[in-house]
Amino acid sequence: MRWPRLLLGAIGAVATAAAIAVQPPGVFAFTGLAGILAFIVAAGCLAGDAIPYRPVHVAAAALSLGDAVLLAVGGRTLGIPVLVPALALLLLQPAPSAVNRIRAGRP
């Protein structure tokens, strides 16, 4: 699942930039839409990674799915800044590739 991870990374980058540049409550317009779109893409990514079961990819997709919900609601339910789920969405995407490289012994 290469292109969904790239799309999730791009959504995370846009949401992170919005969280840095725009002050609340205006940032929630950007991150709310980003969270909804990320939820849809992460659900597809989870389905695609579950059929040929790849545990690291499934875990990253499941965490991205939960993180997209936090991004959509702006982290207000837990009282965390919106930058945290936006940055987490961005950083979760290269994790499966990094784990595969570490397991294969490549730098």
C-alpha positions in Angstrom: 0.0 0.0 0.0 2.3 2.7 -1.2 0.0 5.5 -2.5 -2.4 5.6 0.5 0.6 6.0 2.8 1.9 8.8 0.6 -1.5 10.4 0.7 -1.7 10.0 4.5 1.7 11.6 4.8 0.7 14.5 2.7 -2.5 15.0 4.7 -0.4 14.9 7.9 2.0 17.4 6.4 -0.8 19.8 5.5 -2.4 19.4 8.9 0.9 19.9 10.7 1.6 23.1 8.7 -1.9 24.4 9.5 -1.5 23.6 13.2 1.7 25.6 13.2 0.5 28.5 11.1 -3.1 29.0 12.1 -4.3 29.7 15.6 -7.3 28.0 17.2 -10.2 28.0 16.5 -9.5 28.7 12.9 -7.2 25.7 12.6 -10.0 23.3 13.2 -11.5 24.1 9.8 -8.3 22.7 8.2 -7.6 19.8 10.6 -11.3 18.8 10.7 -11.3 18.2 7.0 -7.9 16.6 7.1 -9.0 14.3 9.8 -12.1 13.2 7.9 -10.1 12.6 4.7 -7.4 10.8 6.7 -10.0 8.5 8.3 -11.3 7.4 4.9 -7.8 6.8 3.5 -6.6 5.0 6.7 -9.6 2.7 6.6 -8.8 1.7 3.0 -5.1 1.3 4.0 -6.1 -0.9 6.9 -8.2 -3.1 4.7 -5.5 -3.4 2.1 -2.9 -4.3 4.7 -5.1 -6.8 6.4 -5.7 -9.2 3.5 -2.1 -10.1 2.8 -1.5 -9.8 6.6 1.4 -7.6 7.4 1.4 -6.9 11.1 3.5 -3.7 11.1 1.6 -2.2 8.3 -1.8 -3.1 9.9 -0.6 -1.6 13.2 0.4 1.7 11.5 -2.9 1.8 9.6 -4.9 1.2 12.8 -3.0 3.9 14.7 -3.5 6.2 11.8 -7.2 5.5 11.9 -7.5 6.4 15.5 -5.2 9.4 15.0 -7.5 10.6 12.2 -10.4 10.7 14.7 -8.3 12.8 17.1 -7.4 15.1 14.2 -11.0 15.5 13.1 -12.2 16.5 16.6 -9.2 18.6 17.1 -7.9 16.8 20.2 -10.5 18.6 22.2 -11.8 15.4 23.8 -8.5 14.7 25.5 -7.4 18.3 25.8 -4.3 17.9 23.6 -3.1 20.5 21.1 -4.1 19.8 17.5 -0.4 19.7 16.5 0.1 16.4 18.3 -2.3 14.2 16.2 -1.3 16.1 13.0 2.4 15.4 13.6 1.6 11.8 14.7 -0.2 11.2 11.4 2.8 12.5 9.5 5.3 10.3 11.5 3.3 7.1 11.4 3.5 6.7 7.6 7.2 5.9 7.1 7.2 3.6 10.1 6.4 0.3 8.3 9.1 0.9 5.7 11.6 1.8 8.4 10.8 -1.4 10.3 11.2 -3.5 7.2 14.6 -1.9 6.4 15.8 -2.6 10.0 14.7 -6.2 9.8 16.4 -6.6 6.4 19.6 -5.1 7.8 19.6 -2.2 5.4 20.4 1.4 6.5 
